[in-house]
Amino acid sequence: MSHAVCNSCAYYEDHAVQAAAQLSDAGLCRVNPPVAPKEEGRGVWPTVQKTDWCGKYATLFAAE
């Protein structure tokens, strides 16, 4: 399943707006709620590389 990578997942957002540096091969994973690091007051989504993968890969959003 080499195609089941972050950049083809329904929960991937193709820009790293919350990363310290803008990375061309990174984006945000929005499969879970954001987490608030102790040193910051606002939540952030994990920054992932386009070629990363996890067990929650989805091509479509779950029905509401």
N, C-alpha and C positions, 0 to 999 in steps of 0.2 A: 504494500500500500504506500508507495513512494509519493503519490499525489495527495495524500492526506496531511498536508502541511499547513501551517498557520495562514499563509497568504491566500489559500483557497477555502478557508473556513468561514462560515457565516458570521462568526463572532470576532473576526479580525478587522481592525480599523487601520487603514494603510497610512498612518503617520504617527510619529512619536511626539505628540504635543506636550507630554509630561516628562520627557526625558531631558536630562541636562544638556545633551548634545543631540542635534537632529541627525539621525542615522538613516541613510538611504535604504538600508535593508531591514528596517525595523518598523514595528507598528504596535498597536495596543490590543491586548486580549480582553474582550468584554464578556466572556462566558460567565464570570462570577461578579459579585458586587465589588466596588473598589475597596481597597484597604487603606486605612489611615496610619502611616508611619508615626511613631511616637514623637519625632521631632517636628512633624508638620500637623497642621490642624485639618487639612482637607484630604479626602480620599484620592487615591491614584490607582489606575489599572496597571497590571504588569506590562512592561515593555518586552516584546518578544521579537526574535528575528523571523523573517519570512519563511525560512526553512525549518523552524522549530516545529514540534508536534506535541500533542498530548492525547489522552484517552477520551476527551470530550469533543472531538472534531465533529462538525456538522456542516452539511451543505445548505441546509434550510433552518430557519428559526423554528423552535417548537411551537405548536399551536397554543394559543392563549385560551 
